Amino acid sequence: MQPYRYDSLDNALIAELRKDGRAAVSTLAQTLKVSRGTIQNRLDRLVSSGAIIGFTVRVHQQLEAGTVRAVMMIEVVGKSTSQVIKKLQGIPELTRLHTTNGAWDLVAEIQAANLPAFDDVLRQVREIDGILSSETSILLSTI
């Protein structure tokens, strides 16, 4: 079986879905100037190939007024990265986890319901064996 090769139409379709994941197939077809069947076939292939792994909702900032969002940079001791990642993945408020280079080994995106929940997430992370240090920045607004 040949791996699926992505082209400019696939990239344009993904870009449109990033803007509006609920866009109708007919709207996408009109925007991208191709047939509805072409869009549906591309969507089916992108999902089945794993290029699209899900559709999400982006909520207006006003609806999440009390939500605390932050980015945490994490330094891991020695070769304990795999164990640390497994433990971090068990914290639901860590919405994304990235490996990186440089002074920090991992970057975690945090979304907590309020400040006490955010404080609890920080406590949970600090208690994980293998984490040497961390630095957290609360995200104040999105521009």
N, C-alpha and C positions, 0 to 999 in steps of 0.2 A: 504494500500500500504506500503510495507516494504521500509525503507530508504536504499539507495545504500550503500553497504559496500565496502570500498576501500581496495585493496590488494597490494602486492608488484609489480604486473604488472602495476596497475594504477599509483603507485608512480614512477616507472621507465619510463612510458610513459610521465607523466608530466615532469619529469626531462629532457627527450629528447626534449620535446617541449619548455622547457625553453631555451635550447641551440639553437634550430632552430624551431621557430613557424611555418615555412613554409615547414618543412620536409614532403616529400611525404609519403603516407601511406605505400607504398612498402618499402621505406627506413627504416621507423620505424619498420615495421614487420621484416625486415632482421636484424636490430640492436638488437631487443628484442627477436629474434628467435621464433616468433609466426607467424601465418598466417595473410594475409592482412585483411581477414574477422574479425578476432579477434581484430585487431587494430581498424578497422572501428567501430565495435560494442562498444568497450571500449570508443572511442572518442565520439560516439553518446551519450552514457550513462553519460560520464563526463560532456558533455555540457548540456544535459537535466536535470541532477541532480544539476547543478549550481557549480560544482567543477571547471569547466573551464568557466569563464565568458567572455572571449574574447581573441583575438589574437592581439598582438601588434608588432610594428616594433622597433627594436633597431638600432639606427643610429650611425655610426662611429663618434668618437669625432671630427675628422677633418671637418665633414660636419656641425657641430654645434659649430664652433670655436668662434663665437661671443656670443653664448648663456651663460647666467649666471645661474648657478645652485647653490642652497643653501639649508641649513636645518635651520629651525627656531623653537626654543623651546619657548613655550607660557605658561604663567601662567594666569589662569582665576580667577576672583573674585567670591567668594562664590559659589552659585548654578546657575551661568549664563552660564554654559558650553554648554547646548543645543542651546541657542540663539547664542553664539559665533560660534559654529560649523556651524550653518545654514548660518551665514554671511560669514565665511571663505570659505564655499563650493561655494559661489557665485563669488569667485575670480579665474578666469580660470588659472592663473599662478601657483596656488597651486595645484600641480599635485597629491599629496597624503596628507592625514591627518590621524594622528594616535593618539589615546589616550595612555597615559603612566602613570607610577607611579613615585614617587619621587618629586623633586622640581618643575618639569614642568608638566603641565596637558596635553598638546598637543604637538605634533611634526608635523610640516608641511614641505613638500618637495616643493621647489620652482624651477620653470624653467621659466626664462624671456628671451626675445629676445636680450636684451642688458642692459647696466647699467642704462640708464634712465628708462626703463620699470621696472627693478628691484627696483629702488628707488621708483617708483610709487606703487609697490606692498607693500613695507615696509610702505609707507604712509597710504595706505588703511587699512592695518592691525592695525596700531597704532591708527586709528580713530574709531575702533570698540569698542563700550561700552562693558565693562565686561572683557577686557584684562588688567591685572594689569602690566605685564612686558613681555618682550621677549628678546631673544638672538639669533642672526643669525650668521651662519658661512657659508661663500662662499666655495663651493667645487672647489678646484683648478684642480685636476686631478683624474682620476680613475685608480686604479692599480689592 
